[in-house]
Structures are given as C-alpha cells and as structure tokens.
Amino acid sequence: MLIAFVTLYLVLSIGIGLYAATKVHNAGDYITAGRSLPMIVVVAMVFATWFGAETVLGIPATFLGENLGATISDPFGASLALILFGLFFARPLYRMKLLTLGDYFRQRYNRPVEIIISGAIALSYLGWVSAQVVALGLVFNVLSEGMISQPQGILLGAAVVLLYTLFGGMWSVALTTLVQMTVIVAGLLWIAKLTGDMPAVNGVAPVIDHARAAGKFEFWPPLEWAAVITFIAGLLTMGLGSIPQQDVFQRTNAGKNETVAVWGTVIGGVLYFLFAAVPIYLTYSATLVDPAMTTRLLAEDAQLVLPTFVKTHLPLYAQIIFYGALLSVIMSTASGTLLAPSVTISENILKEFMPHHRMSEARLLWVTRAVVVAFTGLVIAYSLWSLHSETSIHEMVANAYKVTLACAFVPLVAGLYWKRANNLGAGLSILFGLVVWIAMEFIAPDAALPPQFAGLIASAVGMVSGAALRSSAQ
C-alpha cells in the first residue's frame, strides 16, 4: 500500500512536469519561466532551493552524530546565502534582464571570464545534484525493504527527475515545487505532531531538554585560532560560495518584478532556516522512542535513522505522508539543481563554440535539453562512485561550493559594488583563487585555514592587484 501511494505520487509529479511543458515556447520560458511568477511561487522555489535531502537526512544525521555547531554550513550558511542574495544581489541582477548568471560575467567583464566562471558554477552542481539522487536511492531502498538496491534506486530516481525536468524546465520546477512544498510543510508538521504525542516523547520541551543534556546544542567553537577559523570557513563556504549560483539566481530571476525577486528570496531563506529545525526534532525524537535502533543505525548510517523510525513506529497514513514529503523535498531540489548547470553549460559555454557564437531560441532550447540528459549521466556516475567511497550527503553538499567560493564570489561582488573592478582583476581573481585552492587541497587539506578559504583570500588579492596594475599603467 505504501509503495503504491508513493508510486502514485511520482506519477503525479511527472504529470505536473509534463503539463508545465505546454507553457514552454522558447528558451526564456524554459530557463526563467518568462519572469512571470508571483510571490508565493518564488518563496516556495527559494525555500526548496536548499530544503532537500541534506535538510531532511543529512543535517539531522550530523546533529545526531556531533552537535549543533557541526551544522554551521547548513542550515546556517545556506540560509545566510539566500538572505544575502535577496538583499544585495537580487535587485541589481534582476534589472539587467539576464538569462543566466554567466551572462552577467560576460556583460561586466569579458567572454573568457564568462566561460571559466560558468564552468566552475556548473562543476559545483555535480555534488549537489548527486546528493539528491543518492538520497532518492536510499529512500527507494528503505521503502522496498531492500528489494530495490540503493544503486538501482539512484537510477530510478534520476530517471524520474530527468523526465519532468527535461520537458518543462523552470515551469516544471515552479509548478511541481508549489505542490511539493505544500506537501512538505503540511506533512512534516503533521508527522511532528504525531511524534510529539508519543509517550516516550511527550512534546517538544522534553526533546530539547534531552538534547541539551547530551551536549547537542553546543554551537560555538573553542576559543582557539584553528577552531574559530574552521568554524567561520564552514559558515562562509556555503554562505558566500552558494551566492554565485545559477539555481538561486534563476529562481529569483523568475519573479514577475523586483519586489518579488528581492523579498521572495529573503522570505524563502528565513522560512528555510526556521523549518530546518523540524527534521532535526523528528530525528532526535527517534532516540527517545527507540534507543536501540538509533544506536545501531548511528554505527551503520545515521541518515537512515529518520526514514527507518517512520517506517517502524508510525501508522501507514503517516508513512505515506512522510515519504511523500521526503520525495517532495528531494525532487524539488534535484529538478532545479539539474536545470541550473545544464542551462549554464549551454548558454555560457557551448554557445561560444557554435558558428558565429549565436543560436536561435529553438536551437538553444534543444541544446539545453540535450545537456540536461548528459549532465544527468554525470550525476548518476558520481552518485554511484559516492556510494563506493562512502561519502555522506552532508559532505557532498558541503564540498559543492568550494570552487565557486574560490573563484566566482569576488568577481561577482566586485563587479556589482566596486567601480575599479576590471577584466584584468577578474582574470587574476579567478587564477589566484583556483591555483591557491587546488594547491592547498593537495598540500594541506586539513590545515587550520581551509583550502577554499585560502582561495577566497587569494581571489580578493587578485582583484585588487588587477585594479592596481591597471591604475599604474594609466
């Protein structure tokens, strides 16, 4: 019965996505939904940007295995990124009427900067999308009680997301997200109520008290230089590194006006931070209801605690609600993050190698869809490799934004807010950032100053150096 309802939900999501394809008449519709979406849809899409497998499975597992401070990158850094983007980046970028974020780097600097940063942005999505697909594989494995292996679940999940993203693009993301976010919010709140009514839990306060007594609310690092720097770097890797990202930009840019673009993003970011507490509460409640199961799964895979708890301790209708909500969060995130790199690759990289550097709207749409298929293949390969290497969902997400922090953040900020930013500075910023980051990953990956943070500093030095050299030349 549970599998039947979940299958029905998947079919419904695919149906909505295919219906959305009827609204796609050109590349603009496919990439930005015609910049026509109202506030409620933009809020839902921004909320769904990060509310995926990491939020429901990864963050609670990290909290359970370590403490609140270990979640500094997400939800703290992730929420910071959305709020900062809404307040400082959404309005000026919206006014430029761009198709992709890569277009900004071409307009503000030059084509080499556009191509290199667009490539870095696209590369960063490999880990993020793969985290969602790995989570889908895990869910299908738990649902089928092992009949579907996790690798088979990865293939099935990737196929479903590909099917409705391929044809509808941003319209699919918008329409399916609105439905899926309704399921998420209502479903998880209802599950939280059911869990709180259990005798072993008895509300929210006992769970908070138990977690506090266990030291789970320890947040601030020890007052040691290395620990403080690592803590700050954890916040800024996602808090700043995820700002120059196509998926955040395209969801913001799909709003019907500047006000929707700005405040839809800010509200979505705040709601994400607040609602991220619900899966943590549910997962920690499982330790009170079934300590033996929790201990076993913590040793095996902490990401299995919440789905296993729901499957074994809640009634069938609650399981249907939970797994519907879980699939919602994963697929809504996966669809948007699959579209983003594909759009960036086709618009800002491949187009440069086409004859006369120009493509018709119809051809750009065709190429973008082809790239969606190809990128899905890369995601599947990386997801299967991550299973072999035992990389957690939290690690996959945390690693995704290192490259953009090292080479894309400074050129974006300087281009918008520093008049002296120029092509030479942007080129040096990218070069210094990438070289220092990659070198540090090999030389001292566990140094007190994390490699991506060293890359960020080097990137800023490169931008300032370019401005100084240009001034001295004049």
Secondary structure, 3 states (H helix, E strand, C coil): CHHHHHHHHHHHHHHHHHHHHHHCCCHHHHHHHHHCECHHHHHHHHHHHHCCHHHHHHHHHHHHHCCHHHHHHHHHHHHHHHHHHHHHHHHHHHHCCCCCHHHHHHHHCCHHHHHHHHHHHHHHHHHHHHHHHHHHHHHHHHHCCCCCCHHHHHHHHHHHHHHHHHHHHHHHHHHHHHHHHHHHHHHHHHHHHHHHCCCCCCCCHHHHHHHHHCCCCCCCCCCCHHHHHHHHHHHHHHHHHCCCCHHHHHHHHCECCHHHHHHHHHHHHHHHHHHCHHHHHHHHHHHHHCHHHHHHHHHHCHHHHHHHHHHHHCCHHHHHHHHHHHHHHHHHHHHHHHHHHHHHHHHHCHHHHCHHHCCCHHHHHHHHHHHHHHHHHHHHHHHHHHHHHCCCHHHHHHHHCHHHHHHCHHHHHHHHHCCCCCHHHHHHHHHHHHHHHHHHHHHCCCCCCCHHHHHHHHHHHHHHHHHHHHHHHC
